[in-house]
Amino acid sequence: MRTIRMLAPVLCLALALTACTDADAPEASGTAAPDTATAPSAAGSAPAAGTAVPAKEVCAYLEGQLPTLKGIGSETGVMANLTVNLYSWYEKQGPVPSGRQIDDQTRQECPATRTEVLKLAGMESFERL
């Protein structure tokens, strides 16, 4: 059961990423695919200096998600929701930071919100996402 619980967020993220990838694929109308050789990978790229989402914005987003997360009712559900929605939110903002970077920002800017979100998801760190 624990294995299923741990794999559920990963599966949700994989499905979400697949859906995003399919939606972003070039049409078969003969148009060339965009040059991805120079584009950073959202999942594995660290934000360049000056392009990271400000900690206040991250904390405001997480604070706004608390009512939804509280209503889910299970740690696994919260973790899955947080994984997909936080990734999607970051992707719209620019480079997606690592879990460690999210931890660092939220520890400094909104430790109470960070603690509450992580507790709801049954995690000790955003590195689990």
N, C-alpha and C positions, 0 to 999 in steps of 0.2 A: 504494500500500500504506500509506503514511504517513497518508493521509486516512482510510482505513478504521480504522487504529489509533487515530486521534484521535476518530473518531465513535463507536466501539464503547462507550466509557463513557457518552457522552451518550445513546445509544440505550438502554442498560441502565437508566439513570436514568429516562428517559422512560417506559419500560415499567413500571418499578417504581412510579412515581408514578401512572400510569394504573391499575394494579392496585389501589393504595391508594385512589384516588379512586372507582373502581367499588365497592369494598367498603364505603366510607363513605357511598355515596349513599343517600338515604332510600328506603324501600320504596314501592311504588305503592299502598299501602293507604290513601292519602288523608292521611297525616300530613304536616304542613308541614315544609319543609326548615328546618334550623337557621339562625338569623340569622348569616350570614357577613359582614355588612357591618362588624361590629365585631371580628371575629376576625382576627388577623394572619395573613398568608400565611407558611407555614413556610419556603418557599424564599427569599423576598425580605425577610423581616423581620430586623432586627437585634435582639438581645436587649435588653430594657429593663434599666435599671440594677438589679443585684441578682438577675436571673433567669438569667444565663448559667451554663452547666454549669461547675463548678469545674475548673480545669486538671488537678488530680490525678485526677479522674474520667475526663477525656478521655485522659490518658496511660495510666491503668490499662486502659481499653478498648483503646487501640491496642496496648499491650503484650500483652494477651490475644489480639489478632488476629494477632500475628506468626507463630505456627506455621501457621495457615491460609494466610496470605499467602505464606509461604515455600514451601508445598507446591503452590501454583498453577502455578508454572513459567514464566509469561510476564508481561511488564510490562503488557500490555494486559489480561490476565485479572486481575491484581492491581488495576489501576486500576478496572476494572469492579466487582470485588468490593468494593473500598474505597468506591467512590462509592455503591453501593446500600446496603451495610451500615452505613456511617458515617452516611449520611443517615437511615436508619431508626432507628438508635440515638439520634441527636440528636432526631428527631421525637418519640420516646417521653419524652425528658427535658424537652422544652419547645421554645422557639424555636431554630431552626437558625441557627447563626452563619455568617458569611461565611468563605470560605477564608482571608482575611487574619486574621480573628480566631482561627481555629484555628492558623494559623502563629504568631501572637503568643503564644498560650498554650503551645503545645508547644515553642517556642524557649526559653521561660523555665523550664518545668517539667520537660521530658524531651527535651532536645536529641538525645540518642543514639537514643532510640526514634523520634523524628521523622525523623531522618536515615535510619534503617534502613527505615522504612515508605515514605518518599518514594523511596528508592533502588530498592526492590522494585517500585514502581509506575512507575519511570522518570520521576519528576517532580522539580521543584525546589521546588515550593510546593503547598500545599493549594488555592490559588486555581485550579488546573487542574481541580479536581473540579466 
